Amino acid sequence: MGSNNLVFLENLEWFDESGRELVHRLPETGSGEIKWGAQLTVRESQVGVFFYKGKAVEAFGPGRHTLTTANIPILTKIASIPWGMSSPLRAEVYFVNMKTFANLKWGTRDPVAYKDSELGLIRLRAFGVFNIQVVQPVLFINRMVGTQGIFTTEAIEEYLNRVIVSRFNDFMGEIIDSILILPAKYDELSQGLAKRLHEDFSHFGLGLAQLYINSVTPPPEVQQAIDDRSRMGVFKDMNKLMQMKAAMAMEKAAEGEAGGEGMGAGLGLMMPAMLAQYFAHPLAQGQAGAGTPSPAADTRCHECQQPIPLEAKFCPSCGHQQLVITQCIQCGKNLTAGAKFCSRCGHPVAQKPQPKKCARCGAENLGDAKFCAQCGERY
């Protein structure tokens, strides 16, 4: 190698200014001539590895090291014999960052097909974060870094992401039956996935410190189906789901979003009665259920003519009282006991005459009677 590529090194140290470098080589380019007695400073979060003729010959832990025969005997023996122990050392030193690199991203680039026991075949996306740490510096350099001068997390993150996604797809299919129960399984899924990835990472001298799953999301149309299902809760069949959607559409129309103001107002008044009838009488919608009264046990409201239970005191559709004493002779409105005027048309209610009691025999007679029916006494 030409002399223009030689770098004379006396003080060897490295600071990770970016916070993303896993390995930094000195010199970054070309070969280096390390002077006899050069100072090597290794921080607590670092390991210094010396290479000579392409082989790792010594590793240095935290502290300050003077490079002499005493601390690198193999290197000095190989390099110095021809020059009487006075020649500089031709070598490279790799600083390996041993800290935990946190918040690395992983996620599916394209949706992955998954067979759900409840929803059928769906496509999912998954996202999360993971933390890594170099646990075997020499193995990591030899299998991953090579001769690169600077090796950052960006250089390895994409590869590790693909490894995680591959293992995630297999592992999720083994332990998750339906995504409807997935939120309760995040911790179990994360821990199991981390154990499965241990061998993949250790092959390169890396340790997977932590792995987290942030979200597993289906396509928008599947999310909408899940939302609809949660709203319907107790209903299992598609028939009622479509009825609910129709009711929601009518509710929007009542707010003026579909149709004129008159139509919207009319539908808005009808909605409470329609929904009350629907939820109070599942049999009327063709959905028989355990413990539900049969149609024979129902009657109809005198006011709105909607079906109501026989024992009902008020109509669930219009709220009208069902304890009817009489009806208005003018408009037919149901009247309650003691009413003097009709609540609909205001017509006076004919009052029944009070019964008369005979002063002679004590018998009760009709209010308009002129003679006692028992003894003939005149009133």
CORPE-V202149 format. One record per pair of residues at least 6 apart in sequence whose C-alpha atoms are under 6 Angstrom apart, sorted by the first residue. I is the first residue (numbers start at 1). J is the second residue. Records with the same first field share a line. If there is no record, write none. Layout:
I=J, J
This chain:
5=30
6=31, 32
7=32, 33
8=32, 33, 34
9=34
10=35, 38
11=38, 39
12=40
13=41
20=152, 153
21=151, 152
22=96, 97, 151, 152
23=95, 96, 97, 150, 151
24=94, 95, 149, 150
25=93, 94, 149
26=92, 93
28=149
32=90, 91
33=88, 89, 90
34=88, 89
35=88
36=88
37=66, 67, 68
38=66, 67
39=65, 66
40=64, 65
41=63, 64
42=62, 63
43=62
44=62
45=98, 99
46=96, 97, 98
47=60, 61, 95, 96
48=59, 60, 94, 95
49=58, 59, 93, 94
50=56, 57, 58, 92, 93
51=57, 91, 92
52=91
69=76
80=87
98=134
100=132, 133
101=131, 132
102=131
103=129, 130
104=129, 130
105=129
106=127, 128, 129, 161
107=126, 127
108=125, 126
111=123, 124, 125
112=123, 124
113=122, 123
114=121, 122, 123
115=121
116=178
117=178
123=218
124=217, 218
125=216, 217
126=215, 216
127=214, 215
128=212, 213, 214
129=212
130=210, 211
131=209, 210
132=207, 208, 209
133=206, 207
134=206
135=205, 206
136=205
139=205
140=204, 205
143=204
190=212
201=207
253=264
254=264, 265, 267, 268
255=264
256=264
273=317
276=317
277=317
298=308, 309, 310
299=307, 308, 309, 310
300=306, 307, 308
313=321, 322
314=320, 321, 322
324=334, 335, 336
325=336, 337
326=335
327=333, 334, 335
340=348, 349
341=347, 348, 349
353=367
354=367
355=365, 366, 367
356=364, 365, 367
357=363, 364
370=379
371=377, 378, 379
